[in-house]
């Protein structure tokens, strides 16, 4: 794994820890729970299985979820940038096409920016996200096939 990928995973785990501390209603669903949530809002799990990092519960527990109004899906992006002093201003992050498609199409989906040094977070809906974009570019991720034996 590239060093930057390892660092990003560490930062994301720290972001999740911060959210658990600051938001009592924050929850990280397991695979079967996420499948159930996707079923409730009619999302293709295979296509979007990696597009959600956590949820906000609008009920007391995940077992009580019966409708889309009972939860909010979260995609978490973290930063530790010293130049970012107020969220979400000046934040730089990567976003997959799937994450953005889901964000645009589901009204109970939020982008959650967590600043790991400031111990703060900021939730954006799609409209606010779109209004905040200064620059956006597409980057291809290429994987070469394995060597044949």
C-alpha positions in Angstrom: 0.0 0.0 0.0 1.2 3.5 -0.8 2.3 5.5 2.2 -0.4 8.1 1.5 -3.1 5.5 1.5 -1.9 4.2 4.9 -1.9 7.7 6.3 -5.4 8.4 4.9 -6.7 5.2 6.6 -5.2 6.3 9.9 -6.7 9.8 9.5 -10.1 8.3 8.7 -10.1 6.1 11.8 -9.2 9.1 13.9 -12.1 11.0 12.2 -14.5 8.2 13.2 -13.2 8.2 16.8 -13.8 12.0 16.9 -17.4 11.6 15.6 -18.2 8.9 18.1 -17.0 11.2 20.9 -18.9 14.3 19.6 -22.1 12.7 18.1 -23.9 10.3 20.3 -26.2 9.4 17.4 -23.2 8.4 15.1 -23.0 4.7 14.3 -20.8 2.6 12.0 -23.0 -0.2 10.6 -21.6 -3.6 9.8 -22.1 -5.2 6.4 -25.5 -6.8 7.0 -26.8 -3.6 8.7 -25.7 -1.5 5.8 -27.4 -3.9 3.3 -30.6 -3.5 5.3 -30.3 0.3 5.2 -29.6 0.3 1.4 -32.7 -2.0 1.0 -34.8 0.6 2.8 -33.8 3.4 0.5 -33.5 1.1 -2.6 -29.8 1.5 -3.2 -27.8 -1.2 -5.1 -25.4 -2.5 -2.4 -22.9 -4.1 -4.8 -22.5 -0.8 -6.6 -22.4 1.5 -3.6 -21.0 -0.8 -0.8 -18.0 1.5 -0.2 -19.7 4.8 -0.5 -20.9 5.1 3.1 -18.7 5.3 6.2 -21.3 5.7 8.9 -24.8 6.9 9.8 -26.5 9.3 12.1 -29.4 7.6 13.9 -32.7 9.5 14.2 -34.0 6.7 16.4 -32.5 5.2 19.6 -30.8 2.2 17.9 -30.1 0.7 14.5 -32.6 -2.1 15.3 -35.4 0.6 15.4 -34.7 1.8 11.8 -37.8 1.1 9.7 -37.8 4.0 7.2 -35.3 6.4 5.5 -36.3 9.2 7.9 -34.8 7.1 10.7 -31.2 7.7 9.6 -28.8 9.8 7.6 -26.0 8.2 5.5 -22.5 9.7 6.0 -19.4 9.8 3.8 -16.6 10.9 6.0 -13.6 12.9 4.7 -10.9 14.0 7.1 -8.3 16.6 7.2 -5.5 17.7 9.5 -4.4 20.7 7.4 -3.1 23.6 9.4 -4.3 26.0 6.7 -7.9 24.9 7.4 -9.0 27.0 10.4 -12.8 26.9 9.8 -14.7 24.0 8.3 -15.5 23.4 5.5 -13.5 26.3 4.0 -10.3 25.4 2.2 -10.7 21.6 2.6 -9.3 19.4 -0.1 -10.4 15.7 -0.5 -11.0 13.0 -3.0 -14.5 11.8 -3.9 -15.3 8.8 -6.1 -17.9 9.0 -8.9 -20.0 6.5 -7.0 -19.9 8.6 -3.8 -20.9 11.7 -5.7 -23.7 9.9 -7.6 -25.1 8.6 -4.4 -24.8 11.9 -2.6 -26.7 13.7 -5.5 -29.5 11.1 -5.7 -30.2 10.4 -2.0 -31.7 13.2 0.2 -30.6 11.6 3.5 -26.9 11.5 2.5 -24.4 13.9 4.0 -20.8 14.6 3.4 -19.1 14.9 6.8 -15.8 16.7 7.0 -13.8 16.0 10.1 -10.8 18.1 11.1 -8.6 15.8 13.3 -6.5 18.6 14.8 -9.4 21.0 15.6 -11.6 18.0 16.8 -14.5 19.5 14.8 -16.8 18.2 12.0 -19.1 19.8 9.4 -22.1 18.2 7.6 -23.0 19.2 4.1 -26.0 18.3 2.0 -25.6 18.1 -1.8 -26.7 21.7 -2.4 -24.1 23.2 0.0 -21.4 20.8 -1.3 -22.0 21.9 -4.8 -22.0 25.6 -3.9 -18.6 25.2 -2.1 -16.7 23.6 -5.0 -13.8 25.8 -6.2 -12.1 23.3 -8.4 -13.1 19.8 -9.5 -11.1 17.4 -11.7 -11.4 13.8 -12.7 -8.5 11.5 -11.9 -8.4 7.9 -13.2 -7.2 5.1 -11.0 -5.5 2.4 -13.0 -4.8 -1.2 -12.0 -2.7 -3.3 -14.3 -3.6 -7.0 -14.5 -1.4 -9.6 -12.7 1.3 -11.4 -14.6 0.1 -14.6 -16.2 1.9 -17.7 -15.1 
